[in-house]
Amino acid sequence: MTCLSRIFGNQQTVVLLLPIVFMLHDFEELIWMRPWLGRQDAAFRARIPRRFQASIRQMLDLSPTRFAAIIGFEFVMLTAAALWALCGLTASMVCWFGALSVFTLHLVMHVGQAVFMRRLVPPVLSSILALPYCGFAYFYLARIGIFSTRLVPWLAVSFVLWSAGTVFGFRMIGGIGRHQ
């Protein structure tokens, strides 16, 4: 038995850690990302691909209140999925898997940003710290059989629904605390 297995050896621990790890990561984003983006020079911004320029402008237009509301919405959704997953139903674990997958992709994206920009971007530190948890969670899901071929289509649907839910959350909270 590995050290990780002893620490995360049961489903409840693996499942309930997702909202906690999410919040630790998003606290770093909430506190550091906007001020960091505002301090970057024109040469740095010129390196950002044109298709992402609008996203950067939108990030700078977000007030801390609006960004916190979006994070809060996502946290509530993740916590609800985690609590449902504690029921141990296959459907609830598939839902939780979708949340884990979207979060993992988000973390990998931050690492990719740092590599692409050749700079330390604020959320990359917590991303690097959170990725081992995500890897172990996938290992755990495989161990309990959640990756069976009959579930693959449902895992994909769950990922798409979580992705759409995240976009919906951003749009739903769109007017709260926007800078004028």
C-alpha positions in Angstrom: 0.0 0.0 0.0 1.4 3.3 -1.0 1.5 6.4 1.1 -1.2 8.0 -1.1 -3.4 5.0 -0.7 -3.2 5.3 3.0 -4.0 9.0 3.0 -6.7 8.9 0.3 -7.8 5.3 0.8 -11.5 5.7 0.9 -14.1 7.1 -1.5 -15.3 9.8 0.9 -11.9 11.4 1.3 -11.2 11.3 -2.5 -14.6 12.8 -3.3 -14.7 15.5 -0.6 -11.2 16.7 -1.3 -12.3 18.0 -4.8 -14.2 21.1 -3.5 -11.4 21.8 -1.0 -8.6 21.6 -3.6 -10.8 23.7 -6.0 -11.1 26.5 -3.4 -7.4 26.6 -2.6 -6.6 26.9 -6.3 -9.3 29.5 -6.9 -8.4 31.6 -3.9 -5.0 32.0 -5.5 -6.7 33.0 -8.8 -9.0 35.4 -7.0 -6.2 37.1 -5.0 -3.4 37.2 -7.6 -4.6 36.9 -11.2 -6.3 40.2 -11.8 -3.6 42.4 -10.2 -0.9 40.3 -11.9 -2.6 40.7 -15.4 -2.9 44.5 -14.8 0.9 44.8 -14.1 2.0 43.0 -17.3 3.7 45.1 -19.9 2.6 45.5 -23.6 5.3 43.1 -24.7 3.8 40.4 -22.6 0.3 41.1 -23.8 1.5 41.1 -27.4 2.6 37.4 -26.9 -0.9 36.4 -26.1 -2.6 34.9 -29.2 -5.2 37.2 -30.7 -8.0 34.7 -30.1 -7.4 35.0 -26.3 -7.1 38.8 -26.2 -10.8 39.3 -25.6 -10.7 36.8 -22.7 -7.9 38.7 -21.1 -9.9 42.0 -21.4 -12.9 40.3 -19.9 -10.8 39.0 -17.0 -9.5 42.6 -16.4 -13.1 43.9 -16.5 -14.3 41.5 -13.8 -14.5 43.0 -10.4 -13.3 41.0 -7.5 -17.0 40.7 -6.4 -18.1 39.2 -9.7 -15.2 36.8 -9.9 -15.8 35.7 -6.3 -19.5 35.1 -7.2 -18.5 32.9 -10.1 -16.1 31.0 -7.9 -18.9 30.6 -5.3 -21.3 29.3 -7.9 -18.7 26.7 -9.1 -17.9 25.8 -5.5 -21.6 25.1 -4.7 -21.9 23.0 -7.8 -18.8 21.0 -6.9 -19.9 20.5 -3.3 -23.3 19.3 -4.4 -21.7 16.8 -6.8 -19.3 15.7 -4.1 -22.1 15.2 -1.6 -24.2 13.3 -4.2 -21.1 11.1 -5.0 -21.0 10.1 -1.4 -24.1 8.1 -2.1 -21.9 5.7 -4.0 -24.3 5.5 -7.0 -22.6 5.0 -10.4 -24.5 8.0 -11.8 -23.3 10.3 -8.9 -19.7 9.2 -9.4 -20.0 9.8 -13.2 -21.2 13.3 -12.4 -18.4 13.9 -10.0 -16.0 12.6 -12.6 -17.2 15.3 -15.0 -16.4 17.9 -12.4 -13.0 16.4 -11.7 -12.2 16.3 -15.4 -13.1 20.0 -16.1 -11.1 21.0 -13.0 -8.1 18.9 -14.2 -8.3 20.5 -17.6 -8.4 23.9 -16.0 -5.2 23.1 -14.0 -3.4 21.8 -17.0 -4.4 24.9 -18.9 -2.6 27.1 -16.3 0.5 25.0 -16.5 0.4 25.3 -20.3 -0.1 29.1 -20.0 3.1 29.3 -17.9 5.1 27.2 -20.4 3.7 29.1 -23.4 4.3 32.6 -21.8 7.6 31.5 -20.3 6.6 33.2 -17.1 5.3 32.2 -13.7 1.5 32.9 -13.9 -0.2 33.1 -10.5 -2.4 30.1 -10.6 0.3 27.8 -11.8 1.7 27.1 -8.3 -1.6 25.8 -6.9 -2.2 24.0 -10.2 1.1 22.1 -9.8 0.2 21.3 -6.2 -3.4 20.1 -7.2 -2.5 18.0 -10.1 -1.2 15.0 -8.0 -4.5 14.9 -6.2 -6.3 14.8 -9.6 -4.0 12.0 -10.8 -4.7 10.0 -7.7 -8.4 10.6 -8.0 -8.3 9.2 -11.6 -6.3 6.2 -10.3 -8.9 5.7 -7.6 -11.8 5.9 -10.1 -10.0 3.3 -12.3 -9.6 1.1 -9.2 -13.3 1.2 -8.4 -14.2 0.4 -12.0 -15.7 3.8 -13.1 -13.8 3.7 -16.4 -15.7 0.7 -17.8 -16.5 0.9 -21.5 -20.2 1.0 -20.9 -19.7 4.3 -18.9 -17.4 6.1 -21.4 -20.3 7.8 -23.2 -21.8 9.0 -19.9 -18.4 10.2 -18.7 -18.1 12.3 -21.9 -21.7 13.7 -21.4 -20.8 14.6 -17.8 -17.7 16.5 -18.9 -19.7 18.4 -21.5 -22.4 19.2 -19.0 -19.9 20.5 -16.4 -18.2 22.6 -19.1 -21.5 24.1 -20.2 -22.5 24.7 -16.5 -19.3 26.6 -16.0 -20.0 28.8 -19.0 -23.6 29.2 -17.8 -22.3 30.3 -14.4 -20.1 33.0 -16.0 -23.1 34.3 -18.1 -25.6 34.0 -15.2 -23.5 36.1 -12.9 -22.5 38.5 -15.7 -24.0 41.7 -14.3 -22.9 41.4 -10.7 -20.1 43.8 -9.7 -19.1 44.7 -13.3 -16.8 47.8 -13.5 -18.5 50.7 -15.3 
